[in-house]
Amino acid sequence: MPTVHDFSAVALDGKTCNLADYKGRWLLIVNVASKCGFTPQYEGLEALWKQYQPRGLTVLGFPCNQFGHQEPGTADDIRTFCSMNYGVSFPLFAKIDVNGDGAHPLYRFLKHAQPGVLGTEAVKWNFTKFLVDPAGAVVKRYASKDTPADIGKDLEKRLAA
């Protein structure tokens, strides 16, 4: 059965990253955007990354321009925005599509593994989050409105188990 570890993605710096490199770690995979009402969640995602990284969490950000063209910038624009405004230090990837025929294979897998409300697979908006366990299984999907602080409470329980 496939897992998240079977996929690769291009990092913001243009290098291919094999997600198998994250075996043994919890992953929070998020489609992000710089000009979205949820963009301030970058601050909370960075806080989660810093707090839980020593305990096995990695946050992975995937910029996406499919929702209201809220991520129009280049890789350099995205890197600068995230660094200057939110101090983002977690891994960011090259801009991708999360829905439609051009959806990145990782996102096709995530959406199928953890459908949304009423079984719909489509990502509804920016800052939809997927939690992946250390074995690469997708264990939970969070909506855009689910804050990193709320996710931290869930993470705390899972990491303590």
C-alpha positions as CSV (number, residue, x, y, z in Angstrom):
1,M,0.0,0.0,0.0
2,P,1.5,3.4,-0.9
3,T,2.4,6.0,1.7
4,V,3.4,9.6,1.6
5,H,7.0,8.3,1.6
6,D,6.6,7.1,-2.0
7,F,6.4,10.6,-3.3
8,S,8.8,13.4,-4.1
9,A,8.4,17.1,-4.7
10,V,10.5,20.0,-5.8
11,A,11.7,22.3,-3.0
12,L,11.5,26.0,-3.3
13,D,15.2,26.0,-4.1
14,G,14.6,23.8,-7.2
15,K,16.0,20.6,-5.7
16,T,14.0,17.4,-5.7
17,C,13.1,16.2,-2.2
18,N,12.1,12.6,-1.6
19,L,9.5,12.4,1.1
20,A,11.0,9.1,2.2
21,D,13.7,11.3,3.8
22,Y,11.0,12.1,6.5
23,K,10.3,8.4,7.5
24,G,9.9,8.2,11.2
25,R,8.6,11.8,11.6
26,W,5.1,13.2,11.9
27,L,4.4,15.5,8.9
28,L,1.9,18.4,8.7
29,I,1.5,19.1,5.0
30,V,-0.1,22.4,4.2
31,N,-1.0,24.2,0.9
32,V,-0.1,27.8,1.6
33,A,-0.5,31.2,0.0
34,S,1.0,34.7,0.7
35,K,-2.1,36.8,0.0
36,C,-4.9,34.8,1.8
37,G,-7.0,35.6,4.8
38,F,-5.4,32.6,6.4
39,T,-1.9,33.7,5.7
40,P,-1.3,34.7,9.3
41,Q,-1.4,31.0,10.1
42,Y,2.3,30.9,8.9
43,E,3.1,32.3,12.3
44,G,1.3,29.4,14.1
45,L,2.8,26.8,11.7
46,E,6.3,28.1,12.5
47,A,5.5,27.9,16.2
48,L,4.3,24.3,15.8
49,W,7.5,23.5,13.8
50,K,9.7,25.0,16.5
51,Q,7.9,23.5,19.4
52,Y,7.4,20.0,18.1
53,Q,10.4,19.5,15.7
54,P,12.5,18.0,18.6
55,R,9.7,15.6,19.2
56,G,9.4,14.4,15.6
57,L,7.2,16.9,13.7
58,T,8.1,18.4,10.3
59,V,5.9,21.0,8.7
60,L,5.9,21.1,4.9
61,G,4.5,24.1,3.0
62,F,3.3,23.8,-0.6
63,P,2.5,27.1,-2.1
64,C,-0.6,27.0,-4.4
65,N,-2.1,29.7,-6.6
66,Q,-5.4,27.9,-7.4
67,F,-7.6,29.8,-4.9
68,G,-8.2,33.4,-5.9
69,H,-4.7,33.7,-7.3
70,Q,-3.4,34.3,-3.7
71,E,0.1,33.0,-4.4
72,P,1.2,34.9,-7.6
73,G,4.9,35.2,-6.7
74,T,8.0,33.5,-7.9
75,A,10.0,31.1,-5.6
76,D,12.2,34.0,-4.5
77,D,9.1,36.2,-3.8
78,I,7.6,33.4,-1.7
79,R,10.9,32.7,0.2
80,T,11.4,36.4,0.9
81,F,7.7,37.0,2.0
82,C,7.7,34.0,4.3
83,S,11.1,34.8,5.9
84,M,10.6,38.5,6.3
85,N,7.0,38.5,7.5
86,Y,6.7,35.2,9.5
87,G,10.3,34.0,10.0
88,V,9.4,30.7,8.3
89,S,12.1,28.2,8.6
90,F,10.2,24.9,7.9
91,P,10.6,23.4,4.4
92,L,8.8,25.1,1.6
93,F,8.3,23.6,-1.8
94,A,7.8,24.9,-5.4
95,K,4.3,26.1,-6.3
96,I,1.9,23.3,-7.1
97,D,-1.7,22.6,-8.0
98,V,-3.7,20.7,-5.4
99,N,-6.8,20.2,-7.4
100,G,-7.7,19.3,-11.0
101,D,-5.9,17.4,-13.7
102,G,-2.6,19.1,-12.9
103,A,-2.8,18.3,-9.2
104,H,0.5,17.1,-7.8
105,P,0.5,13.3,-7.2
106,L,1.2,13.8,-3.5
107,Y,-2.0,15.9,-3.2
108,R,-4.0,13.3,-5.2
109,F,-2.9,10.8,-2.7
110,L,-3.5,12.9,0.4
111,K,-7.0,13.9,-0.7
112,H,-8.0,10.3,-1.5
113,A,-6.5,9.0,1.8
114,Q,-8.4,11.7,3.9
115,P,-11.4,13.0,2.1
116,G,-13.1,16.2,3.3
117,V,-16.6,16.9,4.4
118,L,-19.2,14.5,3.0
119,G,-16.4,12.5,1.3
120,T,-15.4,15.2,-1.1
121,E,-11.7,15.0,-2.0
122,A,-11.1,18.5,-3.4
123,V,-9.1,20.9,-1.3
124,K,-11.5,23.7,-0.6
125,W,-9.0,26.6,0.1
126,N,-5.5,27.5,1.1
127,F,-4.2,26.3,4.4
128,T,-5.9,22.9,4.3
129,K,-3.7,20.6,6.4
130,F,-2.9,16.9,6.3
131,L,-1.3,15.1,9.3
132,V,0.8,12.1,8.4
133,D,2.1,9.6,10.9
134,P,5.8,8.4,11.1
135,A,5.0,5.4,8.9
136,G,3.6,7.7,6.1
137,A,-0.1,7.1,6.6
138,V,-2.4,10.1,6.3
139,V,-4.3,10.2,9.7
140,K,-6.2,13.4,9.7
141,R,-7.3,16.3,7.5
142,Y,-7.8,19.8,8.9
143,A,-9.8,22.6,7.3
144,S,-8.4,26.0,6.6
145,K,-10.1,27.4,9.6
146,D,-8.5,24.9,11.9
147,T,-5.7,26.9,13.5
148,P,-2.2,25.6,14.2
149,A,-2.9,26.1,17.9
150,D,-5.9,23.7,17.7
151,I,-3.7,21.3,15.8
152,G,-1.0,21.6,18.5
153,K,-3.5,20.2,21.0
154,D,-4.2,17.2,18.8
155,L,-0.4,16.8,18.2
156,E,0.3,16.8,21.9
157,K,-2.1,13.8,22.4
158,R,-0.6,11.9,19.4
159,L,3.0,12.5,20.4
160,A,2.3,11.5,24.0
161,A,0.7,8.2,22.9
